[in-house]
Every structure is written in C-alpha cells, then in structure tokens.
Amino acid sequence: MPTQPYTILLVLASVGLVLGCRPREEAVTDPATSVRAMTYNIEDVRTTDLRRADHPRLQRAAARIQHLAPDILLVNEMTYDQPGDPGYRAGNPEGHNAQRFAHHYLSTAQADSLDGISYQPVMLPVNTGVHSGLDLNNDGRVVPTVPEVPGAPDDGSVPPQTDAGRTYGNDAWGFGTFPGQYGMALLVRDDLTVLRDSIRTFRLLQWHEKPDASVPLDTTTFEPWYAPDAWAEMRLSSKSHWDVPVQLPDGTVLHVLASHPTPPGFDGPARRNDHRNHDEVQLWVDYLNQARYVEDDSGRAGGLHEDAPFVVMGDLNADPDDASIFRDAVRRLIGHDRVNGDVVPEASPARQADDPDLDPDDTAQWEARVDYVLPSSNLSVQDAGVWRPTPAAVPDVPVSDHFPVWVDVRVEP
C-alpha cells in the first residue's frame, strides 16, 4: 500500500530530512575503506512489537536508522525471544527478533526518500530476566515464576512495569521482568562478513573471578551485600559482553565489543548496581589489557590481541562527568592507550540550540552521556555525531529516551 502524504511528511520530519540533518552519503566519502558504526537504545522493544510490521515507534526508529545508514548497528533493549517471554511461541527458533526487525522494518523503506537496508542479524542469549533461583536483593523472598506481563499499549508506547514484575526481576541474573527482556541485537550490512565461529561472549563470567572486584557492602553491617552462595554464582555481566569480529571487503577484521551494563541506580544504599556497572565497564579495560581472569563462555581465556582494530559500542550507563556514580572505569576506558577517546560525538549546533539543557555530548534525554562508539587508536576517525530530532518532529510517544550515536572510521588494510 503506498504511503500517505501526511505519513511521509511526519516520518521525514521525525528523522530530520526536511530540516537538513546530514545524511550518510555526505558524511562518508570512501565507502570501500570506511565504516559507520552506530549504537541506538530504542527502549524495551518486545517480541510482540516485532511480530507486526506497522509498530509506530519502530517505524520511526527504522526511518532514523535508514537516514543515518550505519554499516554496523547495535540496538540495545531488544528482547531476546525465548521461553518465558510472553511474545514467544513454543517451537519457534530462539533469538529471532533481530531478524524480525531487519526484515519488517529496516529492509523496507520507511519513506519515499529513504532506502531499505539489508542487514544480517547477530542475536545471542543475555542474562536479563533469567532467574537466578537466589535472593539477590535480600528481601527474604525468591519468586522464580514469571508474573503476568502487561501487554503493549495501542499507541506503541513502552508497557509499564508492575510490582510483581520488579520482584521477579530483582532476583534475575540481570534485571528483567521476563527472560530475555532488554537484550541486544547487532545488525551488520550484508556486504560485510560476520565471523560467527570466532564470536566470544562473556555472559557466564562470574563476578568474583574479577580481581579487585567492586564488592557491594551492606551499609548497616558493612558486610558483603551478597550472601556467600549468591556471590559464588553471581554473574558479572547484567546482559552480556560480546566480541563480534566483522570482516571487511578487503579482508581486514574489525572487532565489535558490545555491551549494556546495568544502570547505576534502583539499588538501595548498598549501591550494588553502581558497583556492578563499574565492573562491567572495567571488563572492557581488562579485556584490552589481556587480563588473565577474562574467560569467555567457551572456556577460552585472554583478551583482545594488541593490534586488533575495534569499536566499543553500547549503552554503558556511565557518564565520565557524573559525580553521583562510580566513574573511574568509564574514564579509564575512554583514556585507554588503545582507545581513541579524543573524538567525542556531539549534536549539531542547531539541535543543541533546540535542547539548551543538554550538553552537546549528552546521548540521553535525561542529560547524560551514556551511549558510546569508542574506536581503537589504530583507526582514523572521519566524522561522528549524536543525532537528535527537532522539537517540532517529536511525537506524543517518543521513539526512545536515547539518541543514536555514530562514528565513521577508516580501517586501514
């Protein structure tokens, strides 16, 4: 069915085309040796959303993605579909939601001025919403049964949480009101090659294995927050940490280091999420430093070899300028010898003028830099930015409380 004129104008305005937001073809001059890497937290995308092809929030998100046209895209907060997910259907393959997003939304042009993009999906299991069977929040209860999950509102907005869902989620390995909620999806253009047999994941790495772990303490007794049996099993990654090698047309391999550490809040006086966020970010520092304790889920130990080009991507939930969080780890990551932390993506001057309460590098509506694409120091950066919508184009139901963040890098053979 052809797109109605009003809908076309709304989509174009929402992505900024009618107001001059710079498209991909003006930003990258040498696509043969250049890669645009982008991260985008679309906020709690669920299986039921992705089974349909007309979800309004996802249509607007896809239009923004098509306009910016990344070669490598990380989406945070997309459900990993599996048993226990209310949208999962028994007998279906698990982890198919990234493919649904690619097929239903990204491959189909969301406006006449946009082109569909063909992506290959990478979607792997996460810890969020997977119940531990332990009392991790020390409330004296263990509730391992997924409660009833509210359905999505008709307007496409994010469904609300419930007290029962939070009770369940607070004892999961990573917070989620059902298994797979808040997962990750990596989408790679079809002309690049994902070296799937070489992917490394660190979902099962136990927190206590990290030397000098930032152990949460009960502020009343000053004893460790986690009971010994819980600490012995507690996983470091709240979702997962991925090293996904992507081979470029010239044979060069670019490593995508993807993660989404827990928010440093919602945790009480022990600040256990603050401690965990710090150590989740620190894991990438240790991975670049070849720390011996770093062992992937297949049992292979060791970090990323010293000459490998890479990008660290994702919603790290850590702002180096926020004094209310444990920010040493994100500062160490940005300042690492192997990371080019000098290039800081920023909003355009026009969009900055529209949002004077936000700093130019803030990537979330709540005034913080939390979303990152950090290139390795052996990559040359051609361009970078934080994309923000014009105020007039923001609908009643926003796409997300995060903005897309992108970096164009030139990868030398």
LINZI-V441576 format. One line per field, one symbol per residue. ss: DSSP state (@ for helix, = for strand, . for the rest). A space follows every 10 residues. Layout:
ss = ???
This chain:
ss = ....@@@@@@ @@@@@.@@@. ...@@@@... ...======= =====.@@@@ @....@@@@@ @@@@@@@@.. .=======.. .......... ......@@@@ @@@@@@.... ........== ==.....=.. =......... .......... .......... ..@@@@@@@. .=.=...... ...======. ..==.@@@.= =....=@@@. ......=... ...=...@@@ @@@.=..... =======... ..=======. .......... .@@@@@@@@@ @@@@@@@@.. ....=..... =.......== =====..... .......@@@ @@@@....=. ........@@ @@@@...... ...=...=.. ======...= ======.... @@@....... .=..====== ...
